[in-house]
Amino acid sequence: MREIKFRVWYKKEERMLEPVNIEDISSGFTRPCVFLQYTGLKDKNGKEIYEGDIIKTIENLVDKVAFIDGSFLLCDEPLYAQIQYPDDGYCGVEVIGNIYENPELLGGV
């Protein structure tokens, strides 16, 4: 079972807050913010992958992680299908930024 936690984009200060767990949110988190859910997966460097992260795949494709209809997607495919774990533990994707701090990685301004 995956751990349920969120990273939080604090709009007012335009900065990412440390991950929070569901208890913190249900206890009255009141800042103007966007919650980005943890996927339960890590990239090839062991970095946790969150909704809104910008990922570079093994084929050098770059896209954002989205949560749509109950699934985490990358490049219109289920995220778990994009991650490969051979026997040596290597994962084929890498988090290179996120949609709030690095929109230019997706061609944004």
Summary of the structure (lengths in Angstrom):
residues: 109
radius of gyration: 14.2
end to end distance: 37.2
largest distance: 44.2
contacts: 287
relative contact order: 0.18
helix: 12%
strand: 43%
